[in-house]
Amino acid sequence: MRLLIVEDEPNLGNQLRNALEGAGYAVDLARDGEEGHYLGANEQYDAVILDLGLPEIDGLTVLDRWRKEGRVMPVLVLTARDSWSDKVAGLDAGADDYVAKPFQTEELIARLRALIRRASGNASAELIAGDIRLDTRSGKVTKDGEPVKLTAQEYKLLSYLLHHKGKVVSRTELIEHIYDQDFDRDSNTIEVFVTRIRKKLGPDVITTIRGLGYSLEEPAGVA
């Protein structure tokens, strides 16, 4: 899953990026509202963390522009603790949630997980397909109750397909959502990751839809 952080305070921005990358996300970081608006308008993100007090263009304006441009990714805004008016304005402008500064990073990550789940129609923190389970809280994957070790990129790909279970996902979409902006994106690696996941979780876990992409379905007979 790919995230965008728009935060002008260098230490906080770097801290958030490191924490989210450690939690298994691909992360882009913008340092001002102009860059943040451009990335959010032109790249594909599963969620955005948006500070309201930004240079160049303020966060509320950035958010309002995204929504008017038809960008529907979940947005979590960062606000000052005592500024209830900022919280109201952010929600009215199209934010999906907010966190007041200072905050606990664990809470922010939990709120992001919930936003991403809701956006993809998943209510539970556990993503399940047959005997395969992915716990978005711990990052652990199991098959028949036994732990399965995946690389970071294998985990990101499996997580994205599980979040969009039953849908056909193109290679382009996978590339846009599992790599950050600076990664050397090579579509051939997607097939490599799919092959590795099949070896670890079973040959039928991911279906190749020729000419369209990949799909992860609920196994037949499973409600």
C-alpha positions in Angstrom: 0.0 0.0 0.0 1.3 3.4 -0.9 1.0 6.6 1.2 1.7 10.3 0.8 2.8 12.4 3.7 2.5 16.2 3.3 4.4 17.7 6.2 6.8 20.7 6.2 8.4 20.0 9.6 11.5 18.0 8.7 11.9 15.9 11.8 8.2 14.9 12.0 8.1 14.2 8.3 11.1 11.9 8.5 9.9 10.3 11.6 6.5 9.4 10.1 8.1 8.2 6.9 10.4 5.9 8.7 7.6 4.5 11.0 5.3 3.9 8.0 8.0 2.2 5.9 8.8 0.1 8.9 5.1 -0.9 9.0 5.3 -2.1 5.4 4.1 0.9 3.4 5.6 2.6 0.4 5.8 6.2 1.3 6.3 9.5 -0.5 7.0 12.7 1.4 6.2 16.2 0.3 7.6 19.2 2.1 5.0 21.9 1.1 1.5 22.3 -0.1 2.4 22.8 -3.8 4.4 19.6 -4.0 1.8 17.8 -2.0 -1.0 18.9 -4.3 0.9 17.9 -7.4 1.8 14.4 -6.1 -1.8 13.8 -4.8 -3.2 14.9 -8.1 -0.9 12.9 -10.3 0.1 9.7 -8.4 -2.0 6.9 -6.9 -2.2 6.7 -3.1 -4.1 4.4 -0.8 -4.1 7.2 1.9 -2.7 10.6 2.6 -1.4 12.3 5.8 -1.9 16.0 5.4 -0.7 18.8 7.7 -2.9 21.8 7.6 -0.2 24.4 8.3 1.9 24.2 5.1 4.0 26.7 3.2 3.2 27.6 -0.5 -0.4 26.3 -0.3 -2.2 25.6 3.0 -3.5 22.1 3.7 -7.2 23.0 3.5 -6.7 24.4 0.0 -4.8 21.4 -1.1 -7.5 19.1 0.2 -10.3 21.2 -1.4 -8.5 21.1 -4.7 -8.1 17.3 -4.6 -11.7 16.7 -3.9 -12.8 19.2 -6.7 -10.4 17.3 -9.0 -12.2 14.0 -8.2 -9.4 12.6 -6.0 -11.1 10.2 -3.5 -8.2 8.7 -1.6 -8.7 8.7 2.2 -7.1 11.8 3.9 -6.0 12.0 7.5 -5.3 15.6 8.6 -2.9 16.7 11.3 -4.2 19.6 13.4 -3.1 21.6 16.4 -4.5 20.1 19.7 -6.4 23.2 20.7 -7.8 24.1 17.3 -11.3 22.5 17.1 -12.1 24.9 14.2 -9.3 23.4 12.1 -10.7 19.9 12.8 -14.2 21.0 11.7 -12.9 22.8 8.6 -10.7 19.8 7.6 -13.7 17.4 7.9 -15.9 19.8 6.0 -13.3 20.1 3.2 -13.3 16.4 2.7 -10.9 14.8 5.3 -11.8 11.4 6.5 -10.2 11.6 9.9 -7.8 13.8 11.9 -5.1 13.4 14.6 -4.2 16.3 16.9 -0.5 17.2 17.5 1.3 16.0 19.5 0.2 12.4 18.8 1.3 8.8 19.3 2.6 7.3 16.1 0.9 4.0 16.9 -2.5 5.7 17.0 -1.9 7.4 13.7 -0.9 4.2 12.0 -3.9 2.4 13.4 -6.2 5.2 12.1 -4.5 4.9 8.7 -5.1 1.1 8.6 -8.8 1.7 9.4 -9.2 4.3 6.7 -7.5 2.0 4.1 -9.7 -0.9 5.2 -12.9 1.1 4.9 -11.9 2.5 1.5 -11.6 -1.0 0.2 -14.7 -2.4 1.9 -12.9 -4.4 4.6 -14.2 -4.1 8.2 -11.6 -6.4 9.9 -7.9 -5.8 10.7 -7.4 -9.4 9.4 -7.6 -10.0 5.7 -8.6 -13.5 4.9 -8.8 -15.7 1.8 -9.5 -19.4 2.6 -6.7 -20.6 4.9 -4.5 -17.5 4.3 -4.6 -14.7 6.8 -2.8 -11.4 6.8 -2.9 -9.4 10.0 -2.6 -5.7 9.1 -1.7 -4.8 12.7 1.2 -7.1 13.1 2.2 -7.6 9.5 2.1 -11.4 10.0 0.9 -13.8 7.3 -0.2 -17.3 8.0 -1.4 -20.4 6.0 -3.3 -23.0 7.9 -2.3 -21.3 11.1 1.4 -21.6 10.3 3.5 -18.4 9.8 4.8 -17.6 6.3 7.8 -15.3 5.8 7.4 -12.9 3.0 9.8 -10.2 1.8 8.7 -6.6 2.1 7.6 -6.4 -1.6 5.9 -9.7 -1.5 3.9 -8.6 1.6 2.9 -5.3 -0.1 1.7 -7.1 -3.2 -0.3 -9.7 -1.2 -1.7 -7.0 1.0 -2.9 -5.0 -1.9 -4.6 -8.0 -3.6 -6.2 -9.0 -0.3 -7.6 -5.5 0.2 -9.1 -5.8 -3.3 -10.1 -9.4 -3.1 -12.3 -10.5 -6.0 -11.2 -7.7 -8.3 -8.9 -7.8 -11.2 -5.8 -5.6 -10.5 -3.6 -4.6 -13.4 0.2 -4.7 -13.3 0.2 -0.9 -13.7 -2.1 -0.5 -10.6 0.2 -2.8 -8.6 3.3 -0.9 -9.6 1.6 2.4 -8.6 0.5 1.1 -5.2 3.4 -1.0 -3.9 6.4 1.2 -4.9 7.2 4.7 -3.8 8.0 7.5 -6.2 11.8 7.0 -6.1 11.8 3.2 -6.6 13.0 1.9 -10.0 9.7 0.5 -11.2 10.0 -2.5 -13.4 6.8 -4.3 -14.3 8.7 -7.6 -14.8 9.3 -7.8 -11.0 5.6 -8.1 -10.4 5.6 -11.5 -12.1 8.6 -12.5 -10.0 6.8 -11.5 -6.8 3.6 -13.4 -7.8 5.7 -16.5 -8.6 7.4 -16.3 -5.2 4.1 -15.8 -3.3 2.6 -18.8 -5.2 5.5 -21.0 -4.1 5.0 -19.9 -0.4 1.2 -19.9 -0.3 0.1 -22.3 -3.0 -0.1 -22.2 -6.8 -3.8 -21.1 -6.9 -3.7 -18.2 -4.5 -3.3 -15.6 -7.2 -4.9 -16.0 -10.6 -3.4 -14.5 -13.7 -6.0 -12.9 -15.9 -4.3 -12.8 -19.3 -4.1 -9.3 -20.7 -5.7 -7.7 -17.6 -3.6 -8.5 -14.5 -4.1 -10.5 -11.4 -6.9 -11.5 -9.1 -7.1 -13.0 -5.6 -10.4 -14.8 -5.1 -12.0 -16.6 -2.2 -11.5 -20.3 -2.7 -14.5 -22.2 -4.0 -16.8 -23.5 -1.2 -15.7 -20.8 1.2 -18.4 -18.4 2.4 
